[in-house]
């Protein structure tokens, strides 16, 4: 997703994107021409290397004996230093997200948090950008007003491309109702990032306000997103919880005795509500988790010592939670197809046949090559002969409903 957004903002994703940013297309063509002359054409490469090592005035002219009848070509990137550096300011945060994507471990939540931070800070046209040489000990910033027009336009186009591909789920009404917010559900079950006031909530409000919604409507949409995430989590917890009997109880009456007239004309009480221990247990456990200050085990340098699965295994052994650890195994076992297709071990396997393989087959390849920490293939049910075409044996990501995800992946 970030790769496609970057290509679109740079104008290399078709004629429409090229027309939106012609200056960036021209700069990229100059970069390609420079790399070609330096790396591919051996004569020009040797000449360039000698020119870089030489500091004597007039030496470049002497080196032209190789091509005496032709003047030296103009350096394609002459006078474009500021554009190159400022574009690097814009692209470095996206490069960090792509670096996390290549990790050989489940990093969906880390990617999501990084994406939120980029959307809130780095792609805000009024916010300064961190210098590409900035470090934690020595931070350097460049004001937004100092960016070159090319870098400023690319920053705007990159934000619009990311909004179209991901953040539109928050401000677009149709996509909001169709989205199941799986990544956000994973975020709520992460011990470090479950507090969403400074990540998810800010990203929702910011994207809604920048796409025509008022401040009140943006806050309402933020609440609606959190409500939908909670409902999906409760559905998942109920699906993985142990089956219990439904019991009914009648709420205590505030009137002990009624007269004959009251009994005749008073409105009759409705049928007593039916409550499920399963529902109450799921809500109580989720509320307990969201308020629980428990943290992951850490090393001496305060880096996390355990993975998300190891963290929940520890809490499950302690007896603090019963259903959430099961939901975590299901939720984090869902493959992140973009990561695993493009960067994972299954990427080279399916790249050449990507246009001919079905989507659920790619997901199953990713499932076989990833998430070994979460899914034990030896515990998977064997598919009976002749039933491999039935829907119950399709991979989880083929189904849109969290309940069906749960059933498929638990099998």
C-alpha positions as CSV (number, residue, x, y, z in Angstrom):
1,X,0.0,0.0,0.0
2,X,2.8,2.5,0.9
3,X,4.7,1.4,-2.1
4,X,1.8,2.1,-4.4
5,X,1.1,5.4,-2.7
6,X,4.8,6.4,-3.1
7,X,4.8,5.5,-6.8
8,X,1.6,7.5,-7.4
9,X,2.9,10.6,-5.6
10,X,6.1,10.4,-7.6
11,X,4.3,10.3,-10.9
12,X,5.4,6.8,-12.0
13,X,2.1,5.0,-11.6
14,X,0.6,5.7,-14.9
15,X,-0.3,8.7,-17.0
16,X,-2.7,10.2,-14.5
17,X,0.0,10.3,-11.7
18,X,2.6,11.6,-14.1
19,X,0.3,14.5,-15.1
20,X,-0.3,15.3,-11.4
21,X,3.5,15.7,-10.7
22,X,5.4,16.4,-14.0
23,X,8.3,18.0,-12.1
24,X,9.0,14.8,-10.1
25,X,8.8,12.7,-13.3
26,X,11.4,15.0,-14.9
27,X,13.6,14.8,-11.8
28,X,13.4,11.0,-11.8
29,X,14.3,10.8,-15.5
30,X,17.4,12.9,-14.8
31,X,18.3,10.5,-11.9
32,X,17.8,7.5,-14.2
33,X,20.0,9.1,-16.8
34,X,22.7,9.9,-14.3
35,X,22.7,6.4,-12.9
36,X,22.8,4.9,-16.4
37,X,25.8,7.0,-17.4
38,X,27.7,6.3,-14.2
39,X,26.9,2.6,-13.6
40,X,26.3,1.2,-17.1
41,X,28.4,3.1,-19.6
42,X,31.9,2.2,-18.6
43,X,33.7,5.1,-20.3
44,X,31.5,7.7,-18.7
45,X,31.7,5.9,-15.4
46,X,35.5,6.0,-15.5
47,X,35.5,9.6,-16.5
48,X,33.1,10.5,-13.7
49,X,35.3,8.6,-11.1
50,X,38.4,10.5,-12.3
51,X,36.6,13.8,-12.2
52,X,35.6,13.1,-8.6
53,X,39.1,12.3,-7.5
54,X,40.7,15.2,-9.4
55,X,40.8,18.6,-7.7
56,X,43.2,20.3,-10.1
57,X,41.8,23.1,-12.2
58,X,41.6,22.2,-15.9
59,X,42.0,18.4,-15.3
60,X,38.4,17.6,-16.5
61,X,39.3,19.1,-19.9
62,X,42.4,17.0,-20.1
63,X,40.5,13.8,-19.4
64,X,38.4,14.4,-22.5
65,X,41.0,12.8,-24.6
66,X,38.8,9.7,-24.7
67,X,36.2,11.7,-26.6
68,X,38.2,14.5,-28.2
69,X,35.7,15.6,-30.8
70,X,32.7,15.9,-28.4
71,X,32.1,18.4,-25.6
72,X,31.5,17.0,-22.1
73,X,27.8,16.3,-21.4
74,X,26.0,18.4,-18.9
75,X,25.6,16.8,-15.5
76,X,21.8,15.8,-15.5
77,X,21.3,16.7,-11.8
78,X,23.1,20.1,-11.9
79,X,21.4,22.7,-9.6
80,X,18.9,20.1,-8.2
81,X,20.6,19.5,-4.9
82,X,17.9,21.1,-2.8
83,X,15.1,19.2,-4.6
84,X,16.8,15.9,-4.0
85,X,17.5,16.6,-0.3
86,X,14.0,17.8,0.4
87,X,12.4,14.9,-1.4
88,X,14.5,12.7,0.8
89,X,13.0,14.4,3.8
90,X,9.6,13.4,2.6
91,X,10.4,9.9,1.6
92,X,12.5,8.8,4.6
93,X,9.5,8.1,6.9
94,X,7.9,6.0,4.2
95,X,11.1,4.1,3.8
96,X,11.0,3.3,7.6
97,X,7.6,1.8,7.1
98,X,8.8,-0.3,4.2
99,X,11.8,-1.4,6.3
100,X,9.4,-2.6,9.1
101,X,7.4,-4.5,6.4
102,X,10.5,-6.6,5.6
103,X,10.8,-7.9,9.1
104,X,10.6,-11.7,9.5
105,X,8.1,-11.4,12.4
106,X,4.5,-10.2,12.8
107,X,4.8,-6.4,12.7
108,X,1.3,-5.3,11.7
109,X,0.8,-3.1,14.7
110,X,4.3,-1.5,14.4
111,X,3.5,-0.6,10.8
112,X,0.1,0.8,11.7
113,X,1.5,3.0,14.5
114,X,4.3,4.2,12.2
115,X,1.7,5.0,9.5
116,X,-0.4,6.9,11.9
117,X,2.6,9.0,13.0
118,X,3.6,9.7,9.4
119,X,0.0,10.8,8.6
120,X,-0.3,13.0,11.7
121,X,3.1,14.7,11.7
122,X,5.2,14.1,8.6
123,X,2.5,14.5,6.0
124,X,0.8,17.5,7.6
125,X,1.7,20.5,5.3
126,X,2.0,22.8,8.3
127,X,4.3,20.6,10.4
128,X,8.2,20.7,10.1
129,X,9.9,17.7,8.7
130,X,12.8,15.8,10.4
131,X,16.1,16.1,8.7
132,X,17.3,12.9,7.1
133,X,20.5,13.1,9.3
134,X,18.5,13.6,12.5
135,X,19.2,11.3,15.4
136,X,17.6,10.8,18.8
137,X,20.5,12.6,20.5
138,X,20.7,15.4,18.0
139,X,17.3,16.2,16.3
140,X,17.2,18.5,13.3
141,X,14.2,19.9,11.6
142,X,13.3,21.8,8.4
143,X,10.4,24.2,8.5
144,X,7.5,23.5,6.1
145,X,8.0,27.0,4.6
146,X,11.6,26.2,3.6
147,X,10.6,23.2,1.5
148,X,11.1,23.5,-2.3
149,X,7.9,23.6,-4.3
150,X,8.6,20.1,-5.7
151,X,9.0,18.6,-2.2
152,X,5.9,20.5,-0.9
153,X,3.8,19.2,-3.8
154,X,5.0,15.7,-3.4
155,X,4.2,15.8,0.4
156,X,0.7,16.8,-0.5
157,X,0.3,14.1,-3.2
158,X,1.7,11.4,-0.9
159,X,-0.8,12.2,1.8
160,X,-3.6,12.1,-0.8
161,X,-2.4,8.8,-2.1
162,X,-2.2,7.3,1.4
163,X,-5.7,8.7,2.2
164,X,-7.2,7.1,-0.9
165,X,-5.6,3.7,-0.2
166,X,-6.0,3.5,3.6
167,X,-7.3,6.4,5.5
168,X,-10.5,6.7,3.4
169,X,-11.9,4.0,5.7
170,X,-12.3,6.7,8.3
171,X,-13.9,9.6,6.3
172,X,-15.6,7.8,3.5
173,X,-19.1,6.6,4.6
174,X,-19.3,3.7,2.3
175,X,-15.8,2.3,3.1
176,X,-16.5,2.9,6.8
177,X,-19.5,0.6,6.8
178,X,-17.8,-2.0,4.7
179,X,-14.5,-2.1,6.7
180,X,-14.0,-4.6,9.5
181,X,-10.9,-2.7,11.0
182,X,-8.8,-5.8,11.5
183,X,-5.6,-3.9,11.9
184,X,-7.3,-1.6,14.5
185,X,-8.5,-4.7,16.3
186,X,-4.9,-5.9,16.5
187,X,-3.9,-2.5,17.8
188,X,-6.4,-2.8,20.7
189,X,-5.0,-6.1,21.8
190,X,-1.4,-4.9,21.8
191,X,0.0,-4.2,25.3
192,X,2.0,-1.2,24.3
193,X,-0.2,0.5,21.7
194,X,-3.7,-0.2,23.0
195,X,-4.2,3.4,24.1
196,X,-5.3,5.0,20.9
197,X,-5.8,8.6,22.0
198,X,-2.6,9.7,20.3
199,X,-2.6,7.4,17.4
200,X,-5.9,6.1,15.9
201,X,-8.1,8.8,17.3
202,X,-5.9,11.7,16.1
203,X,-5.5,10.1,12.7
204,X,-9.3,9.7,12.3
205,X,-10.0,13.3,13.3
206,X,-7.2,14.7,11.2
207,X,-8.2,12.8,8.0
208,X,-11.9,13.6,8.5
209,X,-11.3,17.3,9.0
210,X,-9.0,17.5,5.9
211,X,-11.7,15.9,3.8
212,X,-14.6,18.2,4.4
213,X,-16.0,17.1,7.8
214,X,-16.6,19.5,10.6
215,X,-14.9,19.1,13.9
216,X,-18.0,17.8,15.6
217,X,-18.6,15.3,12.7
218,X,-14.9,14.2,12.9
219,X,-15.2,13.5,16.6
220,X,-18.5,11.6,16.0
221,X,-16.8,9.5,13.4
222,X,-13.9,8.8,15.7
223,X,-16.4,7.5,18.3
224,X,-18.1,5.4,15.7
225,X,-14.8,3.8,14.6
226,X,-14.0,2.9,18.2
227,X,-17.5,1.5,18.7
228,X,-17.2,-0.7,15.6
229,X,-13.8,-2.0,16.6
230,X,-15.2,-2.9,20.1
231,X,-18.2,-4.7,18.6
232,X,-15.9,-6.7,16.3
233,X,-13.6,-7.6,19.1
234,X,-16.6,-8.7,21.2
235,X,-17.9,-10.9,18.3
236,X,-14.5,-12.5,18.0
237,X,-14.2,-13.1,21.8
238,X,-17.7,-14.7,21.8
239,X,-16.7,-16.9,18.9
240,X,-13.6,-18.3,20.5
241,X,-15.0,-18.5,24.1
242,X,-16.3,-21.8,25.5
243,X,-19.9,-22.6,24.8
244,X,-22.1,-22.0,27.9
245,X,-25.8,-22.2,28.5
246,X,-27.9,-19.1,28.1
247,X,-29.8,-18.3,31.2
248,X,-32.6,-15.9,31.8
249,X,-33.4,-13.8,34.7
250,X,-36.1,-11.3,35.4
251,X,-35.0,-7.8,36.7
252,X,-36.2,-7.1,40.2
253,X,-39.5,-5.3,40.3
254,X,-39.8,-2.0,42.1
255,X,-43.5,-2.6,42.9
256,X,-44.1,-5.3,45.5
257,X,-47.9,-5.4,45.4
258,X,-50.4,-3.8,42.9
259,X,-54.0,-3.0,43.3
260,X,-56.8,-4.5,41.1
261,X,-57.1,-1.3,39.1
262,X,-53.3,-1.0,38.6
263,X,-53.2,-4.6,37.5
264,X,-56.0,-4.0,35.0
265,X,-54.8,-0.8,33.4
266,X,-51.0,-0.7,34.0
267,X,-48.9,-1.5,30.9
268,X,-47.8,-5.0,30.8
269,X,-44.1,-5.6,31.2
270,X,-42.2,-6.9,28.2
271,X,-40.5,-10.2,28.0
272,X,-37.6,-10.3,30.4
273,X,-34.3,-9.8,28.6
274,X,-32.1,-12.8,27.9
275,X,-28.5,-12.5,28.9
276,X,-25.7,-14.8,28.0
277,X,-22.8,-15.6,30.2
278,X,-20.7,-15.7,27.1
279,X,-21.6,-12.1,26.2
280,X,-21.0,-10.8,29.7
281,X,-17.7,-12.6,30.1
282,X,-16.5,-11.2,26.8
283,X,-17.4,-7.6,27.7
284,X,-16.0,-7.9,31.2
285,X,-12.7,-9.4,30.0
286,X,-12.3,-6.7,27.2
287,X,-13.0,-3.9,29.7
288,X,-10.6,-5.4,32.2
289,X,-7.9,-5.6,29.5
290,X,-8.4,-2.0,28.3
291,X,-7.9,-0.8,31.9
292,X,-5.1,-3.2,32.8
293,X,-1.7,-1.4,33.1
294,X,0.2,-4.6,32.5
295,X,3.2,-4.2,30.2
296,X,5.5,-6.6,28.3
297,X,8.7,-8.0,29.9
298,X,11.6,-5.7,29.0
299,X,15.4,-6.0,28.8
300,X,17.9,-3.9,30.6
301,X,17.7,-1.2,27.8
302,X,13.9,-1.2,28.1
303,X,13.3,-2.9,24.8
304,X,10.5,-5.5,24.7
305,X,11.8,-8.9,25.7
306,X,8.8,-10.9,24.5
307,X,6.6,-11.0,21.4
308,X,2.9,-10.4,21.4
309,X,2.2,-14.1,21.5
310,X,4.6,-14.8,24.3
311,X,3.0,-11.9,26.2
312,X,-0.4,-13.4,26.0
313,X,0.8,-16.9,26.7
314,X,2.2,-15.6,29.9
315,X,-1.1,-13.9,30.9
316,X,-3.0,-17.1,30.0
317,X,-0.8,-19.2,32.2
318,X,-1.3,-16.7,35.0
319,X,-5.1,-17.2,34.7
320,X,-5.8,-13.5,34.2
321,X,-7.5,-13.9,30.8
322,X,-9.3,-16.8,29.2
323,X,-10.7,-15.7,25.9
324,X,-8.4,-12.8,24.7
325,X,-5.4,-15.1,24.2
326,X,-7.4,-17.3,21.9
327,X,-8.6,-14.3,20.0
328,X,-5.0,-13.1,19.7
329,X,-3.9,-16.4,18.1
330,X,-6.7,-16.1,15.6
331,X,-6.4,-12.3,14.9
332,X,-2.6,-12.2,14.5
333,X,-2.6,-15.4,12.4
334,X,-4.4,-13.6,9.5
335,X,-1.6,-13.0,6.9
336,X,-0.8,-9.4,5.9
337,X,-0.9,-10.2,2.2
338,X,0.9,-7.0,1.0
339,X,3.8,-7.6,3.2
340,X,4.2,-11.3,2.6
341,X,3.7,-11.2,-1.2
342,X,6.1,-8.3,-1.8
343,X,8.7,-8.8,0.9
344,X,8.3,-12.2,2.5
345,X,9.7,-15.6,1.6
346,X,6.5,-16.4,-0.3
347,X,6.9,-13.3,-2.4
348,X,9.5,-14.8,-4.9
349,X,7.3,-17.9,-5.1
350,X,4.2,-16.2,-6.3
351,X,5.5,-13.1,-8.0
352,X,5.9,-14.8,-11.4
353,X,2.4,-16.3,-11.2
354,X,0.7,-13.5,-9.4
355,X,-1.7,-12.7,-12.3
356,X,-2.8,-16.4,-12.7
357,X,-3.2,-17.5,-9.1
358,X,-6.4,-16.9,-7.2
359,X,-6.3,-14.5,-4.3
360,X,-7.1,-17.1,-1.7
361,X,-4.3,-19.3,-3.0
362,X,-1.8,-16.5,-2.5
363,X,-3.1,-16.1,1.0
364,X,-2.7,-19.8,1.7
365,X,0.9,-19.6,0.4
366,X,1.5,-16.8,2.8
367,X,-0.1,-18.8,5.6
368,X,2.2,-21.7,5.0
369,X,5.3,-19.6,4.9
370,X,4.5,-17.2,7.7
371,X,3.2,-17.0,11.2
372,X,4.9,-20.1,12.5
373,X,4.9,-18.6,15.9
374,X,1.2,-18.4,15.9
375,X,-0.1,-21.4,13.9
376,X,1.0,-25.0,14.3
377,X,0.3,-26.7,11.0
378,X,0.4,-30.1,12.7
379,X,-2.8,-29.1,14.5
380,X,-4.7,-28.2,11.4
381,X,-7.5,-30.6,10.5
382,X,-6.8,-32.8,7.5
383,X,-9.1,-32.0,4.5
384,X,-11.0,-35.1,3.5
385,X,-10.6,-36.4,0.0
386,X,-12.9,-34.7,-2.5
387,X,-13.9,-31.8,-0.1
388,X,-11.1,-29.4,-0.9
389,X,-13.5,-27.3,-2.9
390,X,-15.9,-26.7,-0.1
391,X,-16.1,-23.2,1.5
392,X,-15.2,-24.4,5.0
393,X,-11.6,-25.2,3.9
394,X,-10.9,-21.9,2.3
395,X,-8.4,-19.6,4.0
396,X,-9.6,-17.1,6.6
397,X,-8.9,-14.0,4.6
398,X,-11.3,-15.2,1.9
399,X,-14.2,-14.5,4.3
400,X,-15.2,-10.9,5.2
401,X,-16.8,-11.7,8.6
402,X,-14.7,-11.9,11.8
403,X,-16.9,-14.9,12.9
404,X,-16.0,-16.8,9.8
405,X,-12.4,-15.9,10.2
406,X,-12.5,-17.4,13.6
407,X,-14.1,-20.6,12.5
408,X,-11.8,-21.1,9.6
409,X,-8.5,-20.3,11.4
410,X,-9.4,-22.3,14.5
411,X,-9.9,-25.3,12.3
